[in-house]
Amino acid sequence: MTVSPHPTLQDKLPPRLSRLEDLAYNFWWSWHRSARDLFKTVNRTLWTTTRHNPVRILREIPPEQLEELAKDPAFLRQYGAVLLEMEHDLRNGHLWYPQVYPELCEACSIAYFSAEFGVHTSLPIYSGGLGILSGDHNKEASDLGLPFVGVGFLYEQGYFRQRLDHNGWQESIYPLLNPNEVALRPARREDGDPVEITMNVGERQIQLQVWEVLVGRVHLYLMDANVEGNAPWDRELTARLYGGDREMRLQQEILLGIGGVQILRSLGIKPCVWHINEGHSAFMLLERLREYVEQGLSFDEAVKHVRAGTVFTTHTPVPAGHDTFSFNRMEKYFHNYCPRLGISRDKFMELGSYDNGYGVAFNMTALALRLSGHSNGVSRLHGEISRRMWQSLWPHKKETESPIGHVTNGVHLPSWTGEAMHRIYRHYISPDWVERQDNPLLWERIDEVPDKLLWEAHTHLKRKMFATVRERARQCRITQEALPDKLLASGIFLDPDALVIGFARRFATYKRAALLFRDIERLKRLVHHRYRPIQVLFAGKAHPADDPGKRLMQEIYNWARSPEMGGRVAFVEDYDMHVARYLVQGVDVWLNTPRKPLEASGTSGIKAAFNGILNLSILDGWWAEAYNGRNGWAIQAEQKESANEWEQDEADAVALYRLLEDEVVPLYYQRDRDGVPRGWVRMMKESIRTVGPMFSTRRMVKEYTENYYVPAMREILELEGKK
């Protein structure tokens, strides 16, 4: 993927519009509506066909259209206003952090390591919830003024694009990323030279080039091994997200953790707080230990320093879901590392040694927990489960004393709020609701919104979603010569006026996407009711190696194309951030049916709730904290310790059908003379009021800052004698 020099747009842009490049190359535009509107004005057709990618718009637009815009007074006023807004926001903005912690602004920065980042659909280096959370975390860090940098990979082939064959079997397509069409540039040092490093992976030397992505104030640095000096097989190391075998996974995690530290050093960045987002980057701890030891500290002193400055977030409540590597494989890649740490091979292996029920191996989460001074799960329930799971790491402590806290996940509200809802919030809640979004008192004003106006905003977003679904079906018909039954499954026959239930997420078996199909006759009565039908819209991907997940998806797809469902069940292919935005803004009910307690947190339901969509969910993850009996529905079947999975699934399905038949469907179709379902709207308002301020990234990042980042900063500064 080596591109040098990186082409600029300056030769194409008229002088009066030269700063359009600055706007396009900072993802700040993606969560500021004035900037989005500006690029729509540049060329609305390209805005749609590029899937909202300003870099491609500016590269593909005819030069004569740019010349016309440069002479248009109305456009120039709009352009100037957006530039002023961006400059003000990036220089001053909300700046909560500098106001509250001015003494730490210059002294400390935070490095955030993650295997995936979901910043925007045009940069496909994410697979699902973990990546979307990482992207939202970086956006909020920018909004709050945190001294923050991100570290990850630039995957040349991304995760994958999804296509279902005529039998509903998932096919994985890996299109190559063209860096000239994305808002990224080669990272450069202060002297202007591009950042490149060479590092050891076992006995091999790997060269890495580094790309820089601007996310508001935050700089995100992405490693890329696809350079000419590497062997062909080494150039594949950063090609795909979660691709390859265990050997490749280990090599990738060495690059991410150890290479990530070396890249920051090459850039002259010296964080004092290091945030590990899931265990993929935990080898970063070993590299920092090596640095301290080679500076003259003993191994035990180095451990003390590393622990003081490390925050670790675990996301997985299932032991088998944590990365592990055999000791033989670790020996192959780290046998030269032990002497540099000043410890024996056995002591090195003990850092990650753990038995997760499948035998003792080197466990990345165990490594992170042992060497992190600050650790957390991603919801209250997940914190409890994590303390129970990992209690054996602290055998002399009680389970409740295990040093794992929790910070419940949130979502970046400006990124996920539909324009119609944003207008309502701006008018009735506050013109500056984005800046004050985490103030619960502010959202008491939601009751002042006229019911009819809120319902009209929801139906507007619902119709936008249907337009998107139908356009994707049209494109599928053109490009894939879709058969009639595939068109039936695509959603073109869904009724915008009927109740729509959305289920969109990763197709893992524990998420139980097929729970609604457990009693087909009962479901058919619901979907074919003459006056009160329900419709179900599915979307999501299964991991390429997850055949059980693929079979589950195939089952759903085959029901969607079955005449028995009559077009009232649909599956939207190739789920990504672009599709997700329409779904979380446009369906009526958000369905979530994980097998409790396997949903660590979940965030899609939060996005939906803030857009006025009601959650119908198992009391797991974030919903166990948010549900109050008035803001949605909880699927609550009796939990019996002796029940097996089949029996629990059966009980949960019965509870789900009962809720749909007795509560959800009647409430949706109970309308006043003006067509507004007053009871439904009342529940929408309660959902917005309770979810918005408490489950935003504004609250989440402030909580990380106050409970983890700042204590870690003060501890490491005191330890290193800088305070």
Helices and strands as residue ranges (DSSP letters): G 15-17, H 20-24, G 27-31, H 33-42, H 44-49, H 54-60, H 63-70, H 73-91, H 96-100, G 102-104, E 110-113, H 129-144, E 148-153, E 161-164, E 170-173, G 179-181, E 185-186, E 196-201, E 204-215, E 218-224, H 232-235, H 246-254, I 255-259, H 260-266, E 273-277, G 279-281, H 284-294, H 299-308, E 310-313, G 319-321, E 324-325, H 327-334, H 337-341, H 345-350, E 353-355, E 360-363, H 364-371, E 374-377, H 380-389, G 391-393, G 399-401, E 405-406, H 413-416, H 419-424, I 425-429, G 440-448, H 451-480, H 484-489, E 499-504, G 509-511, G 513-517, H 520-527, E 534-539, H 547-560, G 563-565, E 569-572, H 577-586, E 589-592, H 604-610, E 614-618, H 623-626, E 632-635, H 645-659, I 660-664, H 665-669, H 678-691, H 697-704, I 705-709, H 710-719
